[in-house]
Amino acid sequence: MVKIACQTIVFGNAVIKDNFTEIAGTVKKIGYDGIETGARHFYQDRLEFYKDLFTKLEIKLAALHVGGDFLNKDSVKEQIENIKSTIIFGKKLNCPYIFLSGSFKEEKKAEDYYTEAESYKEIGKICNGEGLKFCYHNHAWEFFNNAEGMKILLDEIPSDIMKLVPDVGWVEVAGFSSLQFLKDNINRIEALHFKDFKSMAVAREFTELGTGITPFKQIYDYITGLNRDWWIIAEQDSTKLEPKEAARINYEYISGLKK
């Protein structure tokens, strides 16, 4: 069974935290089953408020998204402690996943990925200890240099510690087949980020699902043929439309793929 979630980034990072109630209500009204949002968009001292909100709306917090600069050795310990706090917060909201985005660095080298892998191992172990699953969210840069970064992370971090939430749009603009990446790593994949781009051009432009380059129908048919439950998360970093209209288009597109 496929459940569909909305990454709230489409509403604009600057407004999410103080408009979360309205955004969550909009997402539910559109028809989504769940929400993914950045951990920084929650007031962690308002736990009961969010519990009541999710219960009232009958919508699931599908995932909390975190990030960090784990190449900054002076702050790694503090960053991991902050993520630990987020993991515990998420657990109290019955959130099943922590998604993490790696950090961008110009001319990122193999040694940088080895360094990051050490932090990801620690975060994954904390998640396991609290009953959540830790999933890595890719961008394009992990696939540079013949996917060197992604290969290092997959080789260095045990599969029971780090799962994947592939961003299929970023895989495509990196010049790889997202469908083949899924097939090669299917036992590690927990959920999917559906993202689309207008073209493969250097000046990449985010666009509503189904209006760009990503082969969503092939991906959908493949994963739904595996007899598993899936979260598919619509993630559009920006839009030229009203955010709620983009969110609606993305939901209706994913819903229509089962036909």
C-alpha positions in Angstrom: 0.0 0.0 0.0 1.2 3.5 -0.9 0.7 6.3 1.6 1.4 9.9 0.3 3.1 12.6 2.4 3.9 16.2 1.7 7.3 17.7 2.5 6.3 21.1 3.8 9.3 22.8 2.1 6.9 23.7 -0.8 5.3 26.2 1.5 8.6 28.0 2.0 11.0 27.4 4.9 10.6 30.9 6.3 6.9 30.5 7.1 6.5 26.9 8.2 7.3 27.1 11.9 4.8 29.8 12.8 2.2 28.6 10.3 2.4 24.9 10.9 -1.2 24.4 12.1 -2.6 26.1 8.9 -0.1 24.2 6.7 -0.9 20.8 8.3 -4.6 21.5 7.8 -4.1 22.4 4.2 -2.1 19.2 3.6 -4.8 17.1 5.2 -7.6 18.9 3.2 -5.8 18.1 -0.1 -5.8 14.4 0.8 -2.3 13.6 2.0 -1.8 10.8 4.6 1.2 12.4 6.2 3.7 15.2 6.6 7.4 15.4 6.5 9.1 18.6 7.7 12.4 19.8 8.9 13.0 19.4 12.6 13.8 23.1 13.0 10.2 23.9 12.2 8.9 22.5 15.5 8.9 24.2 18.9 10.1 21.2 20.8 8.7 22.5 24.1 5.1 22.3 22.6 5.0 18.5 22.3 1.4 18.1 23.6 0.2 20.8 21.1 1.6 18.8 18.2 0.3 15.5 19.5 -3.2 17.0 19.7 -2.9 18.6 16.3 -1.9 15.3 14.5 -4.7 13.5 16.4 -7.3 16.0 15.5 -6.3 16.2 11.8 -5.9 12.4 11.6 -2.6 12.9 9.8 0.7 11.2 10.4 4.1 12.8 11.0 5.8 10.5 8.5 9.4 11.8 9.0 11.5 14.5 10.5 14.3 15.9 8.3 17.6 16.9 9.8 20.9 18.1 8.4 24.3 19.3 9.5 27.9 20.0 8.7 29.6 16.8 9.9 32.9 17.9 8.4 33.1 20.6 11.0 35.0 18.7 13.7 34.5 21.5 16.3 30.7 21.1 16.3 30.1 17.5 15.4 29.4 16.5 19.0 26.9 19.3 19.6 25.2 18.6 16.3 24.7 14.9 17.2 23.4 15.9 20.6 20.8 18.2 18.9 19.8 15.4 16.6 19.5 13.0 19.5 17.0 15.5 21.1 15.1 15.5 17.8 15.0 11.8 17.7 13.5 11.6 21.2 11.0 14.3 20.2 10.0 12.4 17.1 9.6 9.2 19.0 7.1 10.9 21.3 5.1 12.0 18.2 5.1 8.4 16.9 7.3 9.4 13.9 8.9 6.4 12.3 11.7 8.0 10.4 14.6 10.4 10.7 15.7 11.6 7.3 19.1 13.2 6.9 20.6 15.2 4.1 24.4 15.3 3.7 26.1 18.6 3.4 27.4 20.1 0.1 31.1 21.0 -0.3 32.8 22.2 -3.4 35.1 19.5 -4.8 34.0 17.1 -2.1 36.5 14.3 -1.7 36.3 10.6 -0.7 37.9 11.4 2.7 34.9 13.8 3.4 32.4 11.0 2.9 34.5 8.7 5.2 34.4 11.4 7.8 30.7 11.9 7.5 30.1 8.2 7.6 31.4 8.1 11.2 28.7 10.6 12.3 26.0 8.8 10.4 26.8 5.5 12.1 26.4 7.2 15.5 23.1 8.8 14.5 21.8 5.6 13.1 22.6 3.7 16.3 20.8 6.4 18.4 17.8 6.0 16.1 17.8 2.2 16.4 18.0 2.6 20.2 14.8 4.7 20.2 12.9 2.6 17.7 13.2 4.9 14.7 14.8 4.3 11.3 17.6 6.5 10.1 17.5 7.2 6.3 19.9 9.1 4.1 18.4 11.5 1.6 20.6 12.1 -1.4 21.2 15.2 -3.6 23.2 15.1 -6.8 26.7 15.5 -5.4 26.8 12.0 -3.9 26.7 10.8 -7.6 29.6 12.9 -8.8 32.8 11.1 -9.8 30.8 8.0 -10.8 28.8 8.0 -7.6 31.9 7.8 -5.4 30.3 9.4 -2.4 27.2 7.2 -2.4 29.3 4.1 -2.8 31.4 5.0 0.2 28.4 5.7 2.4 26.7 2.4 1.4 29.9 0.4 1.9 31.0 2.1 5.2 27.7 2.1 7.0 25.9 -1.2 7.8 22.5 -1.5 6.3 20.8 -2.1 9.7 22.1 1.3 10.8 21.5 3.5 7.7 18.6 3.0 5.3 17.8 5.1 2.2 15.1 7.6 1.2 16.2 8.2 -2.4 15.4 11.5 -3.9 14.7 10.2 -7.4 14.8 13.6 -9.0 18.3 14.4 -7.8 19.5 10.9 -9.0 18.2 11.8 -12.5 19.8 15.2 -12.8 23.1 13.7 -11.6 22.9 11.6 -14.8 22.0 8.2 -13.3 18.9 6.1 -13.7 16.8 6.5 -10.5 14.9 3.2 -11.4 18.2 1.3 -11.6 19.4 2.8 -8.3 16.2 1.6 -6.6 16.6 -1.9 -8.0 20.3 -2.1 -7.0 19.5 -1.0 -3.4 15.9 -2.0 -2.9 16.6 -3.9 0.4 17.8 -0.7 1.9 15.1 1.6 0.8 12.4 2.6 3.3 10.6 5.5 1.5 10.9 7.7 -1.6 11.2 11.4 -2.2 9.4 12.3 -5.5 11.0 15.4 -6.9 10.9 16.8 -10.5 13.1 19.1 -12.5 12.3 21.0 -15.7 15.4 19.7 -17.4 19.0 18.4 -17.0 20.3 22.0 -17.5 22.9 23.4 -15.1 20.4 26.0 -14.0 18.1 23.4 -12.5 14.5 24.4 -12.0 12.2 22.6 -9.6 8.7 21.9 -11.0 5.5 20.1 -10.1 5.5 16.4 -10.3 4.9 15.0 -13.8 5.9 18.1 -15.6 9.7 17.4 -15.8 12.2 14.7 -16.4 11.7 12.1 -13.7 10.2 8.7 -14.8 7.7 8.4 -11.9 5.4 6.0 -13.6 8.2 3.4 -14.0 9.3 3.9 -10.5 5.8 3.7 -9.1 5.0 0.5 -11.0 8.2 -1.1 -9.8 7.8 -0.4 -6.1 4.1 -1.2 -6.0 4.9 -4.6 -7.6 7.0 -5.5 -4.6 4.2 -6.2 -2.2 5.4 -3.7 0.4 4.0 -0.7 2.2 5.5 2.6 1.0 5.6 6.2 2.0 6.0 8.4 -1.1 6.8 12.0 -0.2 6.2 14.8 -2.6 9.1 17.2 -2.2 9.3 20.4 -4.2 11.8 22.9 -3.0 10.2 25.9 -4.6 7.3 26.7 -6.9 6.1 29.6 -9.1 2.5 28.7 -8.1 0.7 29.2 -4.9 2.2 26.6 -2.5 -1.1 25.0 -1.8 -1.8 24.7 -5.5 1.6 23.0 -6.1 0.9 20.7 -3.2 -2.4 19.8 -4.7 -1.0 19.1 -8.1 1.7 16.9 -6.6 -0.8 14.9 -4.6 -3.1 14.4 -7.5 -0.3 13.3 -9.7 1.0 10.6 -7.3 -2.6 9.5 -6.6 -3.1 9.1 -10.4 -0.1 6.9 -10.9 -2.0 3.8 -9.6 -4.5 4.0 -12.5 
